[in-house]
Amino acid sequence: MIQYFNRRLLRQKTIYIALFTGMLISVCHIWKDVLPFVDKSYHHSPYTKWIESFSPSVFTSLLFMLMPILASMAISHIYREDSNRNYFSIVTSKGSKRSYFLCLYIYNFFIGGLVFILPILFNIYLCFLILPDRKIQFLLEETNNVTLYGNQTLFPVLYYEHPFLHMMIYVVIGFLVAGIFASIALVLSFYIKKYFMIWMLPFLACYIYETVICTIVQNGGRRYCPTSFCIQVDGGVNPRFLLCFLIIGILVPICVYVWSVIRNEIY
């Protein structure tokens, strides 16, 4: 079953489309928001100019706005594709249904997260090629400071003492949140036949929250939106909510997925 999914992954055009879109945004960010600030007089480093950094960028907003789509369109529609084309019965006749669905869930979560963070890792790599690797100086910086006692970012002390580790923590958070979106899309594929709607519904949920709830709840509403709180410095983060979201976001899709598999395919 693993070999089957390996072959399917390589043939999925949507993975390459999602990767290309993310990489294009990443490169545009370098071109517009990093290269103009290479001069040492700006006192910038990879930690202050990478795509999730303190420096505001339209490309950061665009990449994270598209996160649900990029993560979902990777392979979350494979079950629906197999079912629509009558591949499912052929594939499972050569192996266990449980093995199929277990591999599918793991692959979907991992690939959904990976497709999203690869452009971010590429952006970090380019930043280190272009900018000097220096720590952020709390007392010397003028525009790149985050308060040590506020909620602008997680672990603000780590932001200054070990900036690369702090950067990687947010890469992992982005991977997990993207994986959660991919898992939600996979669950939706049991009930929706149109691939486009499978990819779009997680995005629409976030978009409606951003445009409606955040408008009503002016102070702090954005910090509860997953496409906002997984950005390194975005004006507000609630650590307890982040932890609860990750736990619930991972466990609930698993439970609904198992129930959907049992209800639709196992029996």
C-alpha positions in Angstrom: 0.0 0.0 0.0 2.9 2.3 0.7 4.2 1.8 -2.9 0.8 2.6 -4.2 0.7 6.0 -2.5 4.2 6.7 -3.4 3.3 6.3 -7.1 0.1 8.4 -6.6 2.1 11.2 -5.0 4.5 11.5 -7.9 1.6 11.6 -10.4 -0.5 14.2 -8.6 -0.4 17.5 -10.6 -2.0 19.4 -7.8 1.1 18.8 -5.5 3.3 20.5 -8.1 0.8 23.3 -8.6 0.6 24.0 -4.8 4.5 23.8 -4.5 4.9 26.1 -7.5 2.5 28.7 -6.0 4.2 28.6 -2.6 7.6 28.9 -4.2 6.5 31.8 -6.4 5.2 33.7 -3.4 8.4 32.9 -1.5 10.7 34.2 -4.3 8.5 37.3 -4.8 9.0 38.1 -1.1 12.7 37.9 -1.5 12.7 40.1 -4.6 10.4 42.8 -3.2 11.0 42.7 0.6 14.5 41.3 1.1 16.8 42.4 -1.8 16.1 46.1 -1.3 17.4 45.9 2.3 20.7 44.0 1.7 22.8 47.1 2.6 24.4 46.7 6.1 23.1 50.2 7.1 19.6 48.6 7.4 20.9 46.2 10.1 18.7 43.4 8.9 19.4 39.6 9.2 17.5 36.5 8.1 15.7 36.6 11.4 14.2 40.0 10.7 13.4 39.6 7.0 12.3 36.0 6.4 8.7 35.6 5.2 7.3 35.2 8.7 9.4 37.9 10.4 8.6 41.2 12.1 8.8 43.1 8.8 5.3 43.3 7.4 4.8 41.9 3.8 1.9 41.4 1.5 3.4 38.1 0.5 3.3 36.8 4.0 -0.4 37.6 4.2 -0.9 36.0 0.8 0.9 32.8 1.6 -0.9 32.2 4.9 -4.2 33.2 3.4 -3.7 30.4 0.8 -2.4 27.9 3.4 -5.7 25.9 3.6 -5.9 25.6 -0.2 -2.2 24.7 -0.7 -2.3 22.1 2.0 -5.6 20.6 0.9 -5.0 20.4 -2.8 -1.9 18.3 -2.4 -3.5 14.8 -2.0 -6.6 15.2 0.2 -8.8 14.3 -2.8 -7.2 11.0 -3.5 -9.9 8.9 -1.8 -12.6 10.8 -3.7 -10.7 10.3 -6.9 -10.3 6.6 -6.3 -13.9 6.3 -5.4 -15.2 8.3 -8.4 -13.1 6.3 -10.9 -13.8 2.9 -9.2 -10.1 2.5 -8.3 -10.8 2.0 -4.7 -12.3 -1.5 -4.9 -9.4 -2.6 -7.2 -6.7 -1.2 -4.9 -8.2 -2.6 -1.7 -8.8 -6.0 -3.3 -5.0 -6.4 -3.3 -4.6 -5.2 0.3 -6.5 -4.3 3.5 -8.9 -1.4 3.6 -7.6 -0.5 7.0 -4.0 -0.3 5.6 -5.3 1.9 2.7 -7.0 4.4 5.1 -4.2 4.4 7.6 -1.6 5.2 5.0 -3.8 7.7 3.3 -4.3 9.7 6.5 -0.6 9.7 7.4 0.5 10.6 3.9 -2.2 13.4 3.6 -1.2 15.0 6.9 2.5 14.8 6.2 2.4 15.9 2.5 -0.1 18.7 3.3 2.2 20.2 5.9 5.3 19.6 3.8 3.9 21.3 0.7 3.2 24.4 2.8 6.6 24.6 4.7 8.9 23.8 1.8 8.5 27.3 0.3 9.1 28.8 3.7 12.3 26.7 4.2 13.4 27.8 0.7 12.7 31.4 1.7 14.8 31.0 4.9 17.6 29.5 2.8 17.6 32.4 0.4 17.6 34.9 3.3 20.7 33.3 4.8 22.4 33.5 1.4 21.6 37.2 1.0 21.7 38.7 4.5 24.3 38.4 7.3 23.6 35.9 10.1 23.5 38.1 13.2 21.4 37.9 16.3 18.7 40.5 17.0 19.9 43.0 19.5 17.1 44.1 21.9 18.7 47.4 22.9 20.1 48.3 19.5 17.2 47.5 17.2 14.7 50.3 16.4 12.1 48.6 14.2 12.5 44.8 14.8 12.0 44.7 18.6 9.3 42.5 20.2 8.4 43.1 23.8 9.7 40.6 26.3 6.5 40.7 28.3 3.8 41.0 25.6 2.1 38.5 23.3 3.6 39.5 19.9 5.2 36.1 19.6 5.8 32.9 21.5 8.9 32.7 23.8 10.1 36.3 23.2 13.3 35.6 25.1 14.1 32.8 22.7 13.5 35.2 19.9 16.6 37.1 21.0 18.8 34.4 22.5 18.3 31.6 19.9 16.5 33.2 16.9 17.1 30.2 14.6 15.4 27.9 17.0 12.6 30.3 17.4 12.3 30.4 13.6 12.1 26.6 13.4 9.4 26.4 16.1 7.2 28.5 13.9 8.1 26.4 10.9 6.9 23.3 12.9 3.7 25.1 13.9 3.0 26.0 10.3 3.6 22.3 9.3 1.1 21.1 12.0 -1.6 23.7 11.1 -1.3 23.0 7.4 -1.5 19.2 8.2 -4.7 19.9 10.2 -6.2 21.7 7.2 -5.3 18.8 4.9 -6.9 16.4 7.4 -10.1 18.4 7.5 -10.2 18.4 3.6 -9.6 14.6 3.6 -12.6 14.1 6.0 -14.7 16.3 3.7 -13.8 14.1 0.7 -16.1 11.4 2.1 -19.1 13.6 1.7 -18.2 16.0 -1.2 -17.6 14.8 -4.8 -16.2 17.9 -6.3 -12.4 18.2 -5.8 -12.5 22.0 -5.9 -15.0 22.2 -3.0 -12.9 19.9 -1.0 -10.0 22.3 -1.3 -12.0 25.5 -0.9 -14.1 24.8 2.2 -11.3 25.0 4.7 -10.2 28.3 3.0 -13.7 29.7 3.0 -14.1 28.9 6.7 -10.9 30.9 7.5 -11.9 33.7 5.1 -15.4 34.1 6.6 -13.8 34.2 10.1 -11.3 36.8 9.0 -13.9 39.0 7.3 -16.8 38.6 9.8 -15.6 37.6 13.3 -12.4 39.7 13.2 -14.5 42.7 12.2 -16.9 42.3 15.1 -14.2 41.4 17.6 -11.8 44.2 16.9 -9.3 43.6 19.7 -7.6 40.2 19.4 -10.0 38.5 17.1 -7.3 37.6 14.6 -5.2 35.8 17.2 -7.7 32.9 17.2 -7.5 32.4 13.4 -5.0 29.6 12.5 -3.8 31.4 9.5 -2.7 34.3 11.7 -1.4 32.8 15.0 1.1 30.6 13.2 3.0 33.6 11.9 6.1 34.3 14.0 5.3 38.0 14.7 1.7 39.0 14.0 0.7 41.3 16.8 -0.8 38.8 19.2 -0.7 35.1 20.2 -2.5 33.2 22.9 -0.2 30.2 23.9 -3.0 28.3 25.6 -5.3 28.6 22.7 -2.5 27.6 20.3 -1.9 24.4 22.3 -5.6 23.6 22.5 -6.1 24.3 18.8 -3.2 21.9 17.9 -4.4 19.1 20.2 -8.1 19.4 19.2 -7.2 20.1 15.5 -5.2 16.9 15.4 -7.5 14.6 17.4 -11.0 15.7 16.2 -10.2 15.1 12.4 -8.8 11.7 13.4 -12.0 10.7 15.2 -14.3 12.0 12.4 -12.1 10.3 9.8 -12.3 6.9 11.7 -16.0 7.3 12.0 -16.4 8.2 8.3 -14.2 5.2 7.3 -16.2 2.8 9.4 -19.6 4.2 8.3 -18.7 4.4 4.5 -16.3 1.7 3.7 -15.4 -0.8 6.4 -18.9 -2.1 7.0 
